[in-house]
């Protein structure tokens, strides 16, 4: 349950960062969720492959945190949305 609450807070924070730049936040939130679970899965696989036992869970949590950090940095480094240029009719 705690993981779901943390993921909800992460996607909310990413949404605020991206929407402040004038971009839709849906894909960034989706990317955050995928990186979270991808990092968690990768950490768990590495932990079990190296026979860490219960340490595999800790490695999975560290992978999830790394995925969350990567997602947040991607959102922060996104360029602001470019407004449309005026149409040629304005110059008539």
N, C-alpha and C positions, 0 to 999 in steps of 0.2 A: 504494500500500500504506500509506503514511504517513497518508493521509486516512482510511482505514478504521480505523486504530489510534486516531486522534484522535476519530473519531466514536464508537468503542466506549468510550473514556474519558469522553466527554461524556455519553453515555447512562447510563453507570454512575454518574457524579456526580449527574445529575439524578434517577436512581432512588433514590439514598441520601437526597437532600434531600426528595423527595416521600414516601418510605416512612417517614421520621422524623416526618412530619406525620400518619401513619396513613392515607394514601391509596394506592390501587394506582398503580403507576408506568407501566403499559403505554402509556396514551394520551399521557403526558408524553414518554416516550421516542420514540414515533411522531411527535409534534409536533416534537421536536428534530431528527429525521432529515429531516422535510419542510421545516422552516425552513432547515436547513443546505443542502440541495440547491436549495431555492427561491432562497435568497440567492445561491448560486453561479451558478445559471442566470441570474438577473436581472443580476448583475454582469457575466457574460460577454456577455449581449445588449447591455447598455449599452456595454461596452467595444468590441464589434465595430461597434455602430451609430455610435459616435463615431470610428471608424477609429483605434483606439489600437494596433493591431498586437499585439505581444507584451505590451503593458500590459493587454490585455483579460484575460489570465490572472491578472495581479495583482489586477485589479478583481474577478474571479470569486472569488479567495481571500478578498478583503476582504468580499465579500458573504456567503460561507460563514461567516466569523468573526462578522459581524453577526447572521446567523441563529442561530448558536450562542449568542451573548450574549443575544439576545431570548428564546430557549428557556429558558436558565438563569434569567433574571429572572422569567419566568412561573412556573417551578417554585418559586423562592424566595418569590414573593409569593402562592402558593396558600394559602388558609386551611386551618387544621388540620381534620381530619375531626371531625364532631360525633358524639358517642356517642348511641345511642338512649336516649330517655327511658324511665323505668320504666313498665311497663304499669299499667293501672288496678287490676289484681288485687292489686297490692302494697299498695294503700291500703285494702283490705277489712278 
